[in-house]
Amino acid sequence: MGHVINMTSAASVGLVAIFLVDALNLFYISQLGQKELAAAVGYSGTLLFFATSVGIGLSIASTAMTARALGRGEREEAKKIAGAAMVIMTSALLIISLLLWPFLEPLLRLLGAEGETLVLALRFSRMVLPSLFLMGMGMGSSALLRALGDGKRAMYVTLGTAIATALLDPLLIFGLGMGLDGAAVATVLARFAMVGLGWWGLIKVHAFFAWPSGAVLRRELAPYFTIGVPAILTQIATPFGNAFVTKALAAYGDEAVAGWAVVGRLIPVVFGVIFALSGAVGPILGQNLGARQFDRIRQTIKDALLLTLVYVLLAWAVLALLRTPLANMFDAQGEARNLIDFFCLFVAGSFLFNGALFVANAAFNNLGYAFYSTALNWGRATIGVIPFVWLGSQWFGAPGVLAGYGLGVVAFGIMGTVLCFKVLRQLEAKEAVKTSH
């Protein structure tokens, strides 16, 4: 539990800082007094989250492959894998940003953006998207630092990015009068800081990077995407579900979408520890799998689930108490205020089951069963979102959309936990057969 808490706390400090600055970004935009601006950030954020999720999925593959090699005691081999992972990840995100560029406008329209809100969301997206590969380089280096067990320097990467954004946002949005454009420029500049901090820790401190030869790249490509593709599909499921929620709320106007944008920023700030937990326990599971220490794997999963339970209950209570000041902070009115209140009082509790699903995903991705993560997350994003959100909308309007979003995860959180321990028993049985021969 000590190792789980240390890795998670280090990861969550940086992660929560980034999301807190993202929320501050929206706060600054809301102070400009134009509801279309906040809605535009909501639409753009939903769309760009798809691209970010690809980066998260690829960083999971980077962590899993290098952590296993380190667990086997093969540091030089791990350095080659790290180099190949960084090249593959950066190239993939560069290609994705080029492919996504021509379709930004129709995709934003598909989400429900129109009129002035569409124009603003498109401009913001076009300014931020080209820096996607920089984010990939930063995320990749942070993932490799976690694989090394250096949670502190992995934290520096995300924390430094958050500090850079926090300083640049008010300067550009208000000081130079750039408004929404200032928020976009601040995001891009902060990603340069992310790359610098990540590479400093990876190369200067740990010397954990070997430029891959063509042979190494070809050798690692298949195993990398064997983990990476299911992990990407797993990560994309979440923004897919969020996109459906955004589309459903668009029917209730810009106020509802602006309220959802605030909720979308509150979720990672308040529950960033739970998001960080899955990334933090992954390297622990991967290293212990490489060392064939199944008792430690089981204990890590149990400790992560216990930490999830305690943290979510505390966070839920705090949100319920602070719901009115939070709504006031973002100058939320009408439907936007209703949605923020409803989320804080009721829907936040569903993160007990979201957290359990995150822990199960980390186990599947690092124990060689990434397909299970994909199946469960897409089940959650489709069966666990679409019918629940539709029925909630029909019966209770905009708050019903959020109620459906929260209720849909319950069954998948329970299924993920049960399946996680079943997989571990199967791995132990296979190992027992192998050692007996």
Secondary structure, 3 states (H helix, E strand, C coil): CHHHHHHHHHHHHHHHHHHHHHHHHHHHHHCCCCHHHHHHHHHHHHHHHHHHHHHHHHHHHHHHHHHHHHHCCCHHHHHHHHHHHHHHHHHHHHHHHHHHHHHHHHHHHHHCCCHHHHHHHHHHHHHHHHHHHHHHHHHHHHHHHHHCCCHHHHHHHHHHHHHHHHHHHHHHHHHCCCCHHHHHHHHHHHHHHHHHHHHHHHHHHCCCCCCCCHHHHHHHHHHHHHHHHHHHHHHHHHHHHHHHHHHHHHCCCHHHHHHHHHHHHHHHHHCHHHHHHHHHHHHHHHHHHHCCCHHHHHHHHHHHHHHHHHHHHHHHHHHHHHHHHHHHHCCCCHHHHHHHHHHHHCHHHHHHHHHHHHHHHHHHHHHCCHHHHHHHHHHHHHCCCHHHHHHHHHHHHHHHHHHHHHHCCHHHHHHHHHHHHHHHHHHHHHHHHHHHC
